[in-house]
Amino acid sequence: MILTSDQFFAIILMVVAIDYALNTVVDLLNFKRANSKLPEDLQGFFNQEKYSEAVKYQRVNTKFGLWSGLSSLVIMLIVLLFGLFGELDDYVRVHFNSVITQTLAFFGIIFIVNDIWNIPWQWYSTFKIEESFGFNKMTSTLFWKDKIKSYVLTAIIGGILLSILVFLITWIGQSFWWIFWIVIAIFMIGANFFYTSWILPLFNKLVPLEDGSLREKIMSYGKSVEFPIQNIYVMDGSKRSAKANAFFSGFGKRKKIVLFDTLLEKNTEEELVAILAHEVGHYKKKHTISGLFSGILQTGAMLFIMSFMIFNPELSKALGAAQLSFPVNFIAFGIIYTPISLILSLFSNFISRKHEYQADEFATITYNGNALQNALKKLSVDSLSNLKPHKLYVFFHYSHPPLLERLKAIDKLK
């Protein structure tokens, strides 16, 4: 069945509207669930004042998200209804000669305009909401430095990948997808290897964890689970936020464990080792590798589906272009692919939540469940997390199980 441009346009409008409505309904359900009265099952580690602050923080962020989401919907509808993507395509065709430069200019202009629109929202979120709740540590100078660095990285990495994609499309035709899939797979694997060595230092300072009792405990734990721990770093996360975190990156000899300095400030050594044991659990259970290859497979599926649509001139005309346009078709395909992307993200979040339980189990069995529970409580309370989220919101958005469910699972193991 061959669809006309009008039919494609109707599908695109429907996808945009349904996606917005679905996200809004889920957000509102989660918003209405919030109750300022401290639940009995939270009284062990939350006082009424702190809990009320957490509820207020969630409500403020939800309202902010609803307003920003509505503004994005209005802008998208204006762009679609007035065929502005087609107008932009006409502009770049006049001012740039090759398909590659036209595509780069097309997405470069969209990126700049979109970011200009988003800067006030980002500024308000950082310097109004986060600061009013005591989280923001970023200065306006650092905000703009991060912006400039992000622009440069996006231009270099995004420009190279986009140029390769368009070159393969024009050179090979519909079979482009599997070659570009290989390119993307190599890039994703390389990013996992070199992110903490090349990209992260552009934004944050990493220093090796100093010698002392904490490092000795970590090294001792590593030996006990046959996990050679060499690269343990502390990151200056406190220069942007008071929130704490830890993560694992890389493979083989290049694997690194990164602890936020805020994490070291707020947790005991037992709790820090328990957090690290959780991260080691992810590695031991091969979650990092399975997550990487799951992402690669999903990318391959997306490219394969895109190969059947990218050469369709009716898709370009649906967004206002006068003729076949690869950049316009990228946009149209991205919108139409939204339902598939949603299904894949739901599946990924489900698997991720299972992985978190497994990593908790590993840390509990190999180290100390009580210390892990205390660390999780501190992380959640200090970051004003939503400890009573709506189940549908968890289903759609949570890559980690809610705190209370994690604590109950650890209790059963203990």
Secondary structure as GFF3:
##gff-version 3
##sequence-region A 1 414
A	DSSP	alpha_helix	5	33	.	.	.	ID=ss1
A	DSSP	three_ten_helix	40	42	.	.	.	ID=ss2
A	DSSP	alpha_helix	48	81	.	.	.	ID=ss3
A	DSSP	alpha_helix	84	95	.	.	.	ID=ss4
A	DSSP	alpha_helix	99	124	.	.	.	ID=ss5
A	DSSP	pi_helix	125	130	.	.	.	ID=ss6
A	DSSP	alpha_helix	131	132	.	.	.	ID=ss7
A	DSSP	alpha_helix	140	153	.	.	.	ID=ss8
A	DSSP	pi_helix	154	158	.	.	.	ID=ss9
A	DSSP	alpha_helix	159	172	.	.	.	ID=ss10
A	DSSP	alpha_helix	176	194	.	.	.	ID=ss11
A	DSSP	pi_helix	195	199	.	.	.	ID=ss12
A	DSSP	three_ten_helix	200	202	.	.	.	ID=ss13
A	DSSP	beta_strand	206	208	.	.	.	ID=ss14
A	DSSP	alpha_helix	213	224	.	.	.	ID=ss15
A	DSSP	beta_strand	232	235	.	.	.	ID=ss16
A	DSSP	three_ten_helix	237	239	.	.	.	ID=ss17
A	DSSP	beta_strand	246	249	.	.	.	ID=ss18
A	DSSP	three_ten_helix	252	254	.	.	.	ID=ss19
A	DSSP	beta_strand	256	260	.	.	.	ID=ss20
A	DSSP	alpha_helix	261	266	.	.	.	ID=ss21
A	DSSP	alpha_helix	269	284	.	.	.	ID=ss22
A	DSSP	alpha_helix	287	307	.	.	.	ID=ss23
A	DSSP	alpha_helix	313	318	.	.	.	ID=ss24
A	DSSP	alpha_helix	326	336	.	.	.	ID=ss25
A	DSSP	alpha_helix	338	363	.	.	.	ID=ss26
A	DSSP	pi_helix	364	368	.	.	.	ID=ss27
A	DSSP	alpha_helix	369	382	.	.	.	ID=ss28
A	DSSP	alpha_helix	391	397	.	.	.	ID=ss29
A	DSSP	alpha_helix	403	413	.	.	.	ID=ss30
###
